[in-house]
Structure formats: C-alpha cells, structure tokens
Amino acid sequence: MERHVQKDSKVMWMLKALLASYIVTGVLLLILTLLLYKLEMNEKMVSAAIVGVYLVSTLIGGIIIGKLVRVKRYLWGMGLGVIYFGLLLLITLGVYRTLNQDTANLMTTFILCMGGGMTGGMIS
C-alpha cells in the first residue's frame, strides 16, 4: 500500500513540475510578446527567444522535480524535458494539424528541452 502511494506521489510531483514549467512558459511568452510589440524584433531574434523560453522553462521544471524526488534527479529532469517536448508537440499538432518545422529544428528543440530538464535536475 505504501509503495502505491509513493508512485502516485511521484506522478503528482511530475505533473506539478510540468505545470510549473508551462506557467513559466506562458509568463515568458507574454513578456516576449510585449517586447516584440515595443522593440519590433526580427524573426531570428524571436526564434532565439522562443528557444530560450523552452530552455528556461524546462530548467525550472527540472529544478522543481529534482527537489521533490531527491534521487536520480538528472533522470527525472530528463524525463520532464521529454514529456514537456511531447506535450509541446501534441499541442502544435492539435492547433496546426502539421509540423511547421523541419526535422533538424525539431530534434534541436527536443535535445534542448531534454537537456534543460536534466540540467535543472542536476543543479537542484
């Protein structure tokens, strides 16, 4: 029974860390929108900022999950990054019904999300 409760706790911890990551993503994208409006940024700057948002969001989520689980933090952080990317991909497919990026950009985003979560888990 206690083992079952512990598994549920880890699932809930992952969901909480993912929720925190997506809240950070929303706030940072809102700030980016305001900066885009005020500074009239070009497309390359916006793309770089979006990648930065993904990286910071998964880093913070990795820190949160690492603090909660306290064992194999880097694996939990990496898992958070993979799930974050998977949900991001599902949302993109749901909204646009297609992937607007080429495979290289998609893999780069996957590696950055996974690496950001893993780094957050390691420094937690």
Secondary structure, 3 states (H helix, E strand, C coil): CHHHHHHHHHHHHHHHHHHHHHHHHHHHHHHHHHHHHHHCCCHHHHHHHHHHHHHHHHHHHHHHHHHHHCCCHHHHHHHHHHHHHHHHHHHHHHHHCCCCCCHHHHHHHHHHHHHHHHHHHHHC
